[in-house]
């Protein structure tokens, strides 16, 4: 009205009862149960004294009082029928009363009983003297249930006043589904499968049986600390253990590192990663041929699989070192012929060799180094499998001149206070192994400096010795493929001269064909002469 927008009528829930009304109801119940029944109207008294005079039992009287058709005085004709009905047997009477009640409930009259009387009939319509304590308890529980039902099903603040249906338990709310999706760790992209055994709300690498079920089913194992390395793995560990000529931080500098001390006190994963990215893990130089990618999923074909229903989580390393394609300028032809088997992610990183997984260590962090180690098991063995593709092609030539390269890969699981260095390799045709090289307490200056030395030596091994071995292997494959093509060309039989000359010349006509052609030409000439005459 008056140019304004009228607010639409709001239909409130009939279950909504104010606190004052609740108190009134409870007081009424208390007074009524104590023997002080509220006075009834003159109309109700006359109806009970006159119309129900023939009713001998209190139960039948209460049934008629509860009947909505009895709220108003019946007409004389109807009163006569009711009087006749009272004389019938109780079974017939009850049936007819129920039928009339059912037929006449289309237009129920508003109840005229006082609150206490209504509640009394509602609580116990048969017994006339209910227990006061039970009535009071029942009403209190009923009022509480009204409030709880209103909160669940009544959209009281909506201007439309619609009742919101309850959400099915099988679907859950959108916010809950969103929070569950966000809680999944990045290193788990396989999802829950029928055989994965993944529990609700956890990633696959957090499953307590992930190592003994998922990894073992795909021939990936964690070696015990006391087991010795194979010879070629021990040689590689000695190579990355050697001292460096480049200067590093001193023990005093490590002790005075305030940011490192804050990590020791407790810090989240992002702060841990930011610190060690600057201090320990260097950014590759443009001419190194190396690439460092962060949080990129590794391809499915690189993840070890034995065909089991228990899958290995698709690795998404926090940090991954590998090679740029430009690191192989003379081997592009061979790389193109090999497809995508050398790729470590969709960013083009090739032949990865170093995986790093970070975890936080603080009051708001739920990660653990056990989970980070599970991620290293999947990521590092995937690096090994990618390099093993190259070795398989080399071994196909079965030559003493062709030697396989060391396909081992390194990985680190760490937080702000400690780090664990691992090495992984292909132990035989089936099994992948990962073993601990060394563990470090990062707040100890000697451990911190030694940890930095291992990391830098691994990166130097990757950009020097390992890169050279891969280049030489690709050159060998290219040379061997050209030799095979040349040998195949030489093995083909050359075309014969006779077949070449006969194919180039047209066949001569036979003597009979020549005679027939001559007779046909002579006949044509004679016919032409006759026509000219």
C-alpha positions as CSV (number, residue, x, y, z in Angstrom):
1,X,0.0,0.0,0.0
2,X,1.0,3.6,-0.6
3,X,3.5,2.7,-3.3
4,X,5.3,0.3,-1.0
5,X,5.8,-3.4,-1.4
6,X,3.7,-5.4,0.9
7,X,5.4,-8.2,2.8
8,X,4.0,-11.6,1.9
9,X,2.0,-13.4,4.5
10,X,4.2,-15.7,6.6
11,X,2.7,-19.0,7.6
12,X,4.1,-19.9,10.9
13,X,4.5,-23.5,12.1
14,X,1.6,-24.6,14.3
15,X,4.2,-26.3,16.4
16,X,5.7,-23.0,17.5
17,X,4.8,-22.2,21.1
18,X,6.1,-19.3,23.1
19,X,7.8,-19.6,26.4
20,X,4.9,-17.8,28.2
21,X,2.4,-20.2,26.8
22,X,4.6,-23.2,27.7
23,X,4.6,-21.9,31.3
24,X,0.8,-21.5,31.3
25,X,0.3,-25.0,30.1
26,X,2.6,-26.5,32.8
27,X,0.9,-24.5,35.5
28,X,-2.5,-25.6,34.3
29,X,-1.4,-29.2,34.4
30,X,0.0,-28.8,37.9
31,X,-3.2,-27.2,39.2
32,X,-5.4,-29.8,37.5
33,X,-3.5,-32.8,38.8
34,X,-3.6,-31.4,42.3
35,X,-7.4,-31.6,42.3
36,X,-8.4,-28.1,41.2
37,X,-10.0,-28.7,37.8
38,X,-10.8,-25.5,36.0
39,X,-14.6,-24.7,35.7
40,X,-16.4,-25.9,32.7
41,X,-18.8,-23.9,30.7
42,X,-22.6,-24.1,31.2
43,X,-22.9,-25.5,27.7
44,X,-20.6,-28.4,28.5
45,X,-22.3,-29.1,31.8
46,X,-25.8,-29.2,30.2
47,X,-24.5,-31.5,27.4
48,X,-23.0,-34.0,29.8
49,X,-26.0,-34.0,32.2
50,X,-28.8,-34.0,29.5
51,X,-27.5,-35.7,26.4
52,X,-25.4,-38.3,28.1
53,X,-27.8,-39.3,30.9
54,X,-28.2,-42.8,29.5
55,X,-24.4,-43.3,29.5
56,X,-23.5,-45.6,32.4
57,X,-19.7,-45.9,31.9
58,X,-17.2,-43.1,32.2
59,X,-15.3,-44.5,29.2
60,X,-18.3,-44.0,26.9
61,X,-18.8,-40.5,28.3
62,X,-15.3,-39.6,27.5
63,X,-15.5,-41.1,24.0
64,X,-18.4,-38.8,23.3
65,X,-16.6,-35.8,24.8
66,X,-13.7,-36.4,22.5
67,X,-15.9,-36.8,19.5
68,X,-15.6,-33.6,17.4
69,X,-19.3,-33.9,16.4
70,X,-20.4,-33.4,20.0
71,X,-18.9,-29.9,20.4
72,X,-22.2,-28.2,19.7
73,X,-25.7,-29.2,20.9
74,X,-27.3,-31.6,18.4
75,X,-30.7,-30.9,16.9
76,X,-33.7,-32.7,18.5
77,X,-33.9,-35.3,15.7
78,X,-30.3,-36.2,16.1
79,X,-30.7,-36.3,19.9
80,X,-33.4,-38.8,19.5
81,X,-31.2,-41.0,17.3
82,X,-28.5,-40.8,19.9
83,X,-30.9,-41.8,22.6
84,X,-31.8,-44.9,20.6
85,X,-28.2,-45.6,20.0
86,X,-27.5,-45.7,23.8
87,X,-29.8,-48.6,24.1
88,X,-27.9,-50.8,21.6
89,X,-25.1,-53.2,22.7
90,X,-21.7,-51.6,23.4
91,X,-20.0,-53.2,20.4
92,X,-22.5,-51.7,18.0
93,X,-22.5,-48.4,19.7
94,X,-18.7,-48.1,19.5
95,X,-18.7,-49.0,15.8
96,X,-21.4,-46.4,15.0
97,X,-19.7,-43.7,17.0
98,X,-16.4,-44.3,15.3
99,X,-18.1,-44.2,11.9
100,X,-19.8,-40.9,12.7
101,X,-16.6,-39.5,14.0
102,X,-14.8,-40.5,10.8
103,X,-17.4,-39.0,8.6
104,X,-17.8,-35.7,10.5
105,X,-14.0,-34.9,10.9
106,X,-14.0,-32.9,7.6
107,X,-14.9,-29.8,9.5
108,X,-13.4,-30.0,13.0
109,X,-14.5,-27.3,15.4
110,X,-11.9,-25.5,17.4
111,X,-11.4,-27.0,20.8
112,X,-13.2,-25.2,23.6
113,X,-11.7,-27.0,26.5
114,X,-9.4,-25.1,28.8
115,X,-5.7,-26.0,28.4
116,X,-5.6,-28.3,31.4
117,X,-8.6,-30.3,30.3
118,X,-7.3,-30.7,26.8
119,X,-4.0,-31.9,28.0
120,X,-5.7,-34.2,30.5
121,X,-7.7,-35.9,27.8
122,X,-4.7,-36.0,25.5
123,X,-2.5,-37.6,28.0
124,X,-4.9,-40.3,29.3
125,X,-8.3,-40.4,27.6
126,X,-9.3,-43.5,29.6
127,X,-8.1,-43.2,33.1
128,X,-9.7,-40.4,35.0
129,X,-7.0,-39.8,37.6
130,X,-3.6,-39.8,36.0
131,X,-0.5,-39.6,38.0
132,X,0.5,-35.9,38.4
133,X,4.2,-36.5,38.0
134,X,3.8,-38.5,34.8
135,X,1.5,-35.9,33.3
136,X,3.9,-33.1,34.1
137,X,6.8,-35.1,32.7
138,X,4.9,-35.9,29.6
139,X,3.9,-32.3,28.9
140,X,7.5,-31.1,29.5
141,X,8.9,-33.7,27.1
142,X,6.2,-32.8,24.6
143,X,7.0,-29.1,24.8
144,X,10.7,-29.9,24.3
145,X,9.9,-32.0,21.3
146,X,7.9,-29.2,19.8
147,X,10.9,-26.9,20.0
148,X,13.3,-29.4,18.5
149,X,10.8,-30.2,15.7
150,X,10.4,-26.6,15.0
151,X,14.2,-26.1,14.6
152,X,14.5,-29.1,12.3
153,X,11.4,-28.6,10.0
154,X,10.2,-25.0,10.3
155,X,11.7,-22.3,8.2
156,X,10.5,-19.5,10.6
157,X,12.7,-16.8,9.2
158,X,11.7,-17.3,5.6
159,X,9.2,-14.8,4.3
160,X,7.6,-17.6,2.3
161,X,7.0,-19.7,5.4
162,X,7.5,-23.0,3.6
163,X,8.5,-26.1,5.6
164,X,11.9,-27.4,4.7
165,X,12.0,-31.2,4.2
166,X,14.6,-33.1,6.1
167,X,17.8,-33.9,4.2
168,X,18.2,-37.6,3.5
169,X,20.9,-39.3,5.5
170,X,22.5,-40.9,2.5
171,X,23.2,-37.6,0.7
172,X,24.4,-35.3,3.5
173,X,24.6,-31.5,3.3
174,X,26.5,-29.7,0.6
175,X,28.8,-28.1,3.1
176,X,29.7,-31.5,4.6
177,X,30.4,-32.9,1.2
178,X,32.6,-29.9,0.3
179,X,34.6,-30.1,3.5
180,X,35.1,-33.8,2.9
181,X,36.4,-33.1,-0.6
182,X,38.8,-30.5,0.7
183,X,40.1,-32.8,3.4
184,X,41.5,-35.3,0.9
185,X,45.2,-35.2,0.7
186,X,46.7,-34.1,-2.6
187,X,48.7,-37.3,-3.0
188,X,45.6,-39.4,-3.3
189,X,43.9,-39.1,-6.7
190,X,42.8,-42.7,-7.2
191,X,39.6,-42.3,-5.1
192,X,38.0,-45.0,-3.1
193,X,37.5,-48.3,-4.9
194,X,35.9,-51.5,-3.8
195,X,39.2,-53.1,-3.0
196,X,41.1,-50.1,-1.8
197,X,39.9,-50.3,1.8
198,X,39.8,-46.6,2.1
199,X,38.0,-45.3,5.2
200,X,35.6,-42.4,5.0
201,X,37.2,-39.0,5.3
202,X,40.8,-40.2,4.8
203,X,43.1,-40.3,1.8
204,X,44.4,-43.7,0.6
205,X,47.9,-43.1,1.9
206,X,46.5,-42.5,5.4
207,X,44.9,-45.9,5.5
208,X,46.5,-48.0,8.3
209,X,46.8,-51.0,6.0
210,X,48.1,-49.1,3.0
211,X,51.6,-50.6,3.2
212,X,50.8,-54.2,4.0
213,X,47.8,-54.3,1.6
214,X,47.9,-51.8,-1.3
215,X,51.7,-51.5,-1.7
216,X,52.5,-55.1,-1.0
217,X,49.8,-56.2,-3.5
218,X,51.7,-54.2,-6.2
219,X,55.2,-55.5,-5.1
220,X,56.3,-52.4,-3.3
221,X,58.1,-53.0,0.0
222,X,59.9,-51.1,2.7
223,X,63.2,-52.6,3.7
224,X,64.3,-53.0,7.3
225,X,67.0,-50.8,8.7
226,X,69.5,-53.7,9.3
227,X,69.3,-55.0,5.7
228,X,72.3,-54.3,3.5
229,X,72.1,-52.5,0.2
230,X,72.8,-54.2,-3.1
231,X,76.2,-53.3,-4.5
232,X,75.1,-50.8,-7.1
233,X,72.8,-49.1,-4.6
234,X,75.6,-49.0,-2.0
235,X,77.9,-47.4,-4.5
236,X,75.3,-44.7,-5.3
237,X,74.8,-44.0,-1.6
238,X,78.6,-43.6,-1.1
239,X,78.6,-41.2,-4.1
240,X,76.0,-38.8,-2.6
241,X,77.6,-39.1,0.9
242,X,80.9,-37.6,-0.1
243,X,82.0,-34.1,1.1
244,X,81.5,-31.0,-1.0
245,X,83.8,-28.3,-1.9
246,X,81.2,-25.6,-2.0
247,X,80.8,-23.7,1.3
248,X,77.7,-24.2,3.4
249,X,76.3,-22.6,6.6
250,X,78.4,-22.9,9.7
251,X,77.3,-24.4,13.0
252,X,76.9,-21.0,14.6
253,X,74.7,-19.8,11.7
254,X,72.4,-22.8,12.1
255,X,72.1,-22.2,15.9
256,X,71.3,-18.6,15.4
257,X,68.7,-19.2,12.7
258,X,65.5,-17.8,14.3
259,X,63.2,-19.1,11.6
260,X,64.5,-22.6,12.0
261,X,63.9,-22.3,15.7
262,X,60.3,-21.3,15.0
263,X,59.9,-24.5,12.9
264,X,61.2,-26.5,15.8
265,X,58.5,-24.9,18.0
266,X,55.8,-25.9,15.6
267,X,54.8,-24.8,12.1
268,X,52.4,-25.7,9.4
269,X,53.3,-27.4,6.1
270,X,53.3,-24.3,4.0
271,X,55.9,-22.6,6.3
272,X,58.0,-25.7,6.4
273,X,58.0,-25.9,2.6
274,X,58.8,-22.2,2.2
275,X,61.8,-22.3,4.5
276,X,63.5,-25.4,3.1
277,X,62.8,-24.4,-0.5
278,X,65.0,-21.3,0.1
279,X,67.6,-22.9,2.2
280,X,68.0,-26.5,1.1
281,X,66.4,-27.3,-2.3
282,X,67.9,-25.0,-4.9
283,X,66.0,-23.7,-8.0
284,X,67.7,-25.3,-11.1
285,X,69.7,-22.9,-13.3
286,X,68.6,-22.4,-16.9
287,X,71.6,-24.3,-18.3
288,X,71.5,-27.3,-16.0
289,X,68.8,-29.1,-17.9
290,X,66.9,-29.7,-14.7
291,X,63.3,-28.9,-13.8
292,X,61.7,-28.7,-10.3
293,X,57.9,-29.0,-10.4
294,X,55.6,-28.8,-7.4
295,X,52.3,-30.6,-6.8
296,X,51.8,-32.1,-10.2
297,X,50.3,-35.5,-10.5
298,X,52.4,-38.3,-12.0
299,X,50.9,-40.2,-15.0
300,X,49.0,-43.4,-14.4
301,X,51.3,-45.5,-16.6
302,X,54.2,-44.6,-14.3
303,X,52.7,-46.0,-11.1
304,X,53.6,-49.6,-10.4
305,X,50.7,-51.9,-10.7
306,X,50.4,-55.7,-10.6
307,X,46.7,-55.7,-11.6
308,X,45.4,-56.0,-8.1
309,X,42.2,-54.4,-7.0
310,X,44.2,-52.7,-4.2
311,X,45.5,-49.7,-6.0
312,X,48.6,-47.5,-5.4
313,X,47.7,-43.9,-4.7
314,X,48.6,-41.7,-7.7
315,X,51.6,-39.6,-6.5
316,X,51.4,-35.8,-6.4
317,X,54.8,-34.9,-5.0
318,X,55.2,-31.6,-3.1
319,X,58.5,-31.3,-5.0
320,X,59.8,-33.3,-7.9
321,X,63.2,-33.0,-9.7
322,X,63.7,-34.2,-13.3
323,X,64.9,-33.0,-16.7
324,X,63.7,-30.5,-19.2
325,X,63.3,-31.7,-22.8
326,X,66.0,-29.3,-23.9
327,X,68.5,-31.3,-21.8
328,X,68.5,-33.8,-24.8
329,X,69.1,-31.7,-27.9
330,X,70.8,-34.5,-29.8
331,X,68.3,-37.2,-28.9
332,X,65.0,-35.6,-30.0
333,X,64.4,-38.1,-32.7
334,X,64.7,-41.0,-30.4
335,X,62.5,-39.3,-27.7
336,X,59.8,-38.7,-30.3
337,X,59.8,-42.4,-31.2
338,X,59.3,-43.4,-27.6
339,X,56.1,-41.5,-27.0
340,X,55.3,-40.4,-23.4
341,X,56.9,-43.2,-21.4
342,X,59.7,-40.9,-20.1
343,X,57.4,-38.2,-18.8
344,X,57.0,-37.7,-15.0
345,X,54.0,-35.3,-15.2
346,X,51.9,-33.3,-17.6
347,X,54.3,-30.3,-17.4
348,X,56.8,-32.2,-19.6
349,X,59.3,-33.1,-16.8
350,X,61.3,-36.2,-18.0
351,X,63.0,-39.0,-16.1
352,X,62.4,-37.8,-12.5
353,X,64.8,-38.9,-9.8
354,X,64.1,-37.0,-6.6
355,X,60.8,-36.8,-4.6
356,X,60.2,-34.5,-1.6
357,X,57.2,-34.7,0.7
358,X,56.6,-32.0,3.4
359,X,54.4,-32.2,6.5
360,X,53.6,-29.7,9.2
361,X,54.3,-30.3,12.8
362,X,52.0,-28.1,15.0
363,X,48.7,-28.0,16.8
364,X,46.7,-27.5,13.6
365,X,48.4,-30.2,11.5
366,X,47.2,-33.7,11.1
367,X,49.9,-35.1,8.8
368,X,52.7,-37.4,9.9
369,X,56.0,-38.7,8.6
370,X,54.4,-42.1,8.3
371,X,52.0,-40.8,5.7
372,X,54.8,-38.8,4.0
373,X,56.8,-42.0,3.8
374,X,53.8,-43.8,2.1
375,X,53.8,-41.0,-0.4
376,X,57.5,-41.4,-1.0
377,X,57.0,-45.1,-1.6
378,X,54.6,-44.4,-4.4
379,X,56.4,-41.4,-5.9
380,X,60.0,-42.8,-5.9
381,X,59.0,-46.2,-7.3
382,X,57.2,-44.4,-10.1
383,X,60.4,-42.6,-10.9
384,X,62.2,-46.0,-11.0
385,X,59.6,-47.5,-13.3
386,X,59.9,-44.6,-15.8
387,X,63.7,-45.2,-16.0
388,X,63.2,-48.9,-16.2
389,X,61.3,-48.5,-19.5
390,X,64.6,-47.2,-20.9
391,X,66.5,-50.2,-19.6
392,X,64.1,-52.6,-21.1
393,X,64.6,-51.2,-24.5
394,X,68.4,-51.3,-24.0
395,X,68.3,-55.0,-22.9
396,X,66.3,-55.9,-26.0
397,X,69.5,-55.7,-28.1
398,X,71.3,-58.3,-26.0
399,X,74.7,-56.8,-26.6
400,X,77.7,-56.6,-24.3
401,X,78.2,-53.1,-25.5
402,X,74.8,-52.0,-24.1
403,X,74.7,-51.5,-20.4
404,X,71.6,-50.6,-18.3
405,X,71.7,-47.4,-16.3
406,X,71.2,-47.1,-12.6
407,X,67.4,-46.5,-12.3
408,X,67.4,-45.8,-8.6
409,X,65.6,-42.7,-7.3
410,X,65.8,-40.7,-4.0
411,X,63.0,-39.3,-1.8
412,X,62.7,-37.3,1.4
413,X,59.9,-37.3,4.0
414,X,60.3,-34.3,6.3
415,X,58.7,-31.8,8.6
416,X,60.1,-28.8,10.5
417,X,62.1,-30.8,12.9
418,X,63.3,-34.0,11.2
419,X,64.0,-35.5,7.7
420,X,64.2,-39.0,6.4
421,X,66.2,-39.7,3.3
422,X,65.2,-42.8,1.3
423,X,66.5,-44.6,-1.9
424,X,64.3,-46.8,-4.1
425,X,65.3,-49.4,-6.8
426,X,64.0,-52.3,-8.8
427,X,65.3,-55.3,-7.0
428,X,64.2,-57.9,-9.6
429,X,61.7,-58.3,-12.4
430,X,58.8,-57.9,-9.9
431,X,59.8,-56.2,-6.7
432,X,60.4,-52.5,-5.9
433,X,62.3,-51.8,-2.7
434,X,62.7,-48.6,-0.7
435,X,65.2,-48.2,2.2
436,X,66.3,-45.6,4.6
437,X,69.6,-43.9,3.9
438,X,69.8,-41.6,6.9
439,X,67.6,-39.6,9.3
440,X,68.3,-36.1,10.4
441,X,67.4,-33.9,13.4
442,X,67.2,-30.6,11.7
443,X,67.7,-28.4,14.8
444,X,71.1,-30.1,15.4
445,X,73.7,-28.0,13.4
446,X,75.7,-31.1,12.4
447,X,72.6,-32.9,11.1
448,X,71.4,-29.8,9.3
449,X,74.7,-29.3,7.5
450,X,74.9,-33.0,6.6
451,X,71.3,-33.0,5.3
452,X,72.0,-30.1,3.1
453,X,75.1,-31.9,1.7
454,X,73.1,-35.0,0.8
455,X,70.5,-33.0,-1.0
456,X,73.0,-31.0,-3.0
457,X,74.9,-34.1,-3.9
458,X,71.8,-35.9,-5.1
459,X,70.9,-32.9,-7.4
460,X,74.5,-32.7,-8.7
461,X,74.4,-36.5,-9.4
462,X,71.1,-36.0,-11.3
463,X,72.4,-33.2,-13.5
464,X,75.8,-34.7,-14.2
465,X,76.4,-38.5,-14.1
466,X,72.8,-39.6,-14.4
467,X,72.0,-37.2,-17.2
468,X,75.0,-38.3,-19.1
469,X,74.0,-42.0,-18.7
470,X,70.5,-41.2,-20.1
471,X,71.9,-39.3,-23.0
472,X,74.3,-42.1,-23.9
473,X,71.5,-44.7,-23.6
474,X,69.3,-42.7,-26.0
475,X,72.1,-42.4,-28.4
476,X,72.7,-46.1,-28.2
477,X,69.0,-46.8,-28.9
478,X,69.1,-44.5,-31.9
479,X,72.2,-46.0,-33.3
480,X,70.9,-49.6,-32.8
481,X,67.6,-48.7,-34.5
482,X,69.5,-47.3,-37.5
483,X,71.6,-50.4,-37.7
484,X,68.5,-52.6,-37.7
485,X,66.9,-50.6,-40.4
486,X,70.1,-50.8,-42.5
487,X,70.4,-54.6,-42.0
488,X,66.8,-55.0,-42.8
489,X,67.2,-53.1,-46.1
490,X,70.3,-55.2,-47.0
491,X,68.5,-58.4,-46.3
492,X,65.8,-57.7,-48.9
493,X,66.4,-59.7,-52.2
494,X,67.3,-57.3,-55.1
495,X,64.9,-57.3,-58.2
496,X,66.1,-59.6,-61.1
497,X,67.1,-58.1,-64.6
498,X,64.9,-60.5,-66.6
499,X,61.8,-59.5,-64.8
500,X,62.7,-55.9,-65.2
501,X,63.1,-56.0,-69.0
502,X,60.1,-58.1,-69.6
503,X,57.9,-55.8,-67.6
504,X,59.1,-52.8,-69.6
505,X,58.5,-54.3,-73.0
506,X,55.1,-55.0,-74.5
507,X,54.4,-58.6,-75.5
508,X,54.6,-59.5,-79.3
509,X,51.5,-60.6,-81.0
510,X,51.3,-64.3,-82.1
511,X,51.5,-65.4,-85.8
512,X,47.8,-66.3,-86.0
513,X,46.9,-62.9,-84.7
514,X,49.1,-61.3,-87.3
515,X,47.5,-63.3,-90.1
516,X,44.0,-62.5,-89.0
517,X,44.9,-58.8,-88.9
518,X,46.4,-58.9,-92.4
519,X,43.3,-60.5,-93.9
520,X,41.0,-58.0,-92.2
521,X,43.1,-55.1,-93.6
522,X,43.1,-56.6,-97.2
523,X,39.3,-57.1,-97.1
524,X,38.9,-53.5,-96.0
525,X,40.9,-52.3,-98.9
526,X,38.9,-54.3,-101.6
527,X,35.7,-53.0,-100.2
528,X,36.9,-49.5,-100.5
529,X,37.9,-49.9,-104.1
530,X,34.5,-51.3,-105.0
531,X,32.7,-48.3,-103.5
532,X,34.9,-45.9,-105.4
533,X,34.0,-47.7,-108.7
